[in-house]
Amino acid sequence: MRPLDGITVVTLEHAIAAPFCTRQLADLGARVIKVERPGVGDFARAYDERARGMASHFVWTNRSKESLSLDVKHAGAGPILEQLLAGADVLVQNLAPGAAARLGLSYEELKERFPRLVVCDISGYGADGPYRDKKAYDLLIQSESGFLSITGSPDDPAKAGCSIADIAAGMYAYTNILAALIQRGKTGQGCRIDVSMLEAMAEWMSYPLYYAIDGAAPPPRAGAAHATIYPYGPFPTGDGKTVMLGLQNEREWEQFCAKVLEQPQLAKDPRFATNSARTAARQELRAIIIETFAQQSAEQVIARLDAAQIANAHMNDMHDLWQHAQLKARARWTEIETPNGPIPALLPPGVPNTYTARMDGVPALGQHTDAILHALGYDSAAVRALRDAGAI
């Protein structure tokens, strides 16, 4: 038995934040009914065709769901949504600001009829405040939250290479829905969850926020290096590869000098004797490190770092990650079905040993429409009429 077996989630979702949240609920056994616009569906279906003819974002965030094609603005959609919510435990939506309320799907509108329903609204900026109605995309929230100001090179800001603001919001929606279901088990009452992408990212930005408290200078952009700890970041090696390493304390600095650089005298050099000094003299120290590493391959450098118990990593690309020895050794890969055939899928992190994560297929648009409507009591003629009317 999975933790969310018997839980039904109805979701009006698109893009990444809400789909990532609900896919994780599905991983735990929830039945997730994804309501999509007929003929078009979640616009993330059309982001690209890189995953064997399907969109990479969509394949990642939509396995184990049922796709119901339904025009929620059509007159025939209201009774269908009403019946779905009558049997649902959770409603998730990340429609445009105000859209759910206009459809009669706000928590205030629903709570009397469905008192046990947990309603989770995901938006860029939250349900009120001066930014409430602003459109919000991942890059824009990275900018508003200050993430871009501390990420990139000294000359140019850089966005995160994945949808970090969407992921942050999706994770807070997911965890708060789980907490709300536990609370409902104690009180019998549902609740409203209001997740803001900006607030999720602001929480993740708390270290640089505190670093810059009371008007202090914020952390400078330092590329792939650490802004305030050195040496910490990427260093080239003699075979043209790059090694990532990180020192955390003075004991590790002494070990690094003695066993990796083989220059133990550097540990007490006044230029480098403290982390603050090393950070201030990072260019001088970087030249010394690069000169030493230039005489070795990446694997030789990593062997020295491991022997000195200095944290390190390969600078992997996506092809390296597909073949990562640790993921293979821990059997983290499986296969799931898609409309275009089977595709590899990563097992969700941290699943307990008491159950197996749900790993069902990625749905085609509207794949489950007829089955869902039949289960609600619509016969074949009624389903055909809805389809002819453009409602499904």
Buried (B, 14 or more C-beta within 10 A) or exposed (E): EBBBEEBBBBBBBBBBBBBBBBBBBBBBBBBBBBBBBBEEBBEBBEBEEEBEEBBBBBBBBBBBBBBBBBBBEBEBBEEBBBBBBEEBBBBBBBBEBEBBBEBEBBBEBBBEEBEBBBBBBBBBBBBEEEBBEBEBBBBBBBBBBBBBBBBBEEEEBBBBEEBBBBBBBBBBBBBBBBEBBEBBEEEEEBBBBBBBBBBBBBEBBEEBBEBBEEEEEBBEBBBBBBBBBBBBBEBBBBEEBBBBBBBEEEEBBBBBBBBBBEEEEBBEBEEBBEBEBBBBBBEEBBEBBEEBBEEBBBEBBBBBBEEBEBEBEBBEEEEEEEEBEEBEEEEBEEEBBBEBEEBEBEBBEEBEEEEEBBBBBBBBBBBBBBEBBEEBEBEEEBBEBBBEEEBB
